């Protein structure tokens, strides 16, 4: 529940605000590893908000919801919202949001959400491709940042990580998670 006591219509409230899910994103208190019940409750709450384009959604909330879905590893809903944001209904040909007045926070926020789909580092582990949509079969991303001062370039094909390059300003043991496998590697300054 969003509120301490159930509110009328709470289960079908399509309002764009998701501040009650701050513990998922940008926070990190709710996650599948340490608080699976709260992570699941967050997903239920987010799904209850609605994902179709008739929901009360604005450009900034597309970005926020995309990031929350990515953090919860729901790649397909994250991808759906990304496509909705970039549709002609919501974005001008010059890439500015259509909601008056133009809301640049949707443009800036969606880049963080896409990065969250590709790399997450909120749990002392750098997780690669945690919310990769089925449609993104092959690709690469360069210059992604992870906590600890690390910069990553990642490459994938057939939904499988092919290569990762990590640049760091410090010597550190870094835990990398790929799927269900966690490896510890030593990085050194470049």
C-alpha positions, 0 to 999 in steps of 0.5 A: 500500500502507498498509504498506512491505511488503504485509500479508496481507489488506491489499487487503480490509481493511475496517477503519475507520482511514484514518490512512495517508491523512492526506496526502489529508485533512486534509493536502494532500500527495496530490492530483490536480494535483501527485501524481496517482499518489499520489491514485490510490493513495489512492483505491484504498486507500480503496475497498479499505476498503469502502463498504457498511454492513457495513464496520467503520465508526463515526460518526467514520470515516464523516465522515473517509472522506466528507471523503477522498472529497470531497478526491479529488473522488469525489462519489458515494462521499462522498454515499453515506457521508454518507447511511450516517451519517445512516441509522437504523442509525447516527444517532438521531432527535436526530442523535447517533451510535448507536455507544456511547458516542455519538461527537460527533466524527462529528457535528462531522466530517461538517459539515467533510466536507460543506463539503469537498464544496462548497468546497476551498482547500488548493492556493492555489486556492478550488475551488467545487463540487469534489465535488457529488453528482448528487442535489444539482442545486440548492442554496446554502451560506452562510458557508463558510470558505476559507483566506486568511480568506475567507467564501463564499456559493455558489448553484447550479442544474442542477449549475452555479454561479450565484453566489458572494459572497466576504467577506474581511478582506484585499485579495487576489488570489484564484484561483477554480476552477470545473470546469476553469476558473481565474479570478483575482479581486481581493477587498477587505475588506467 
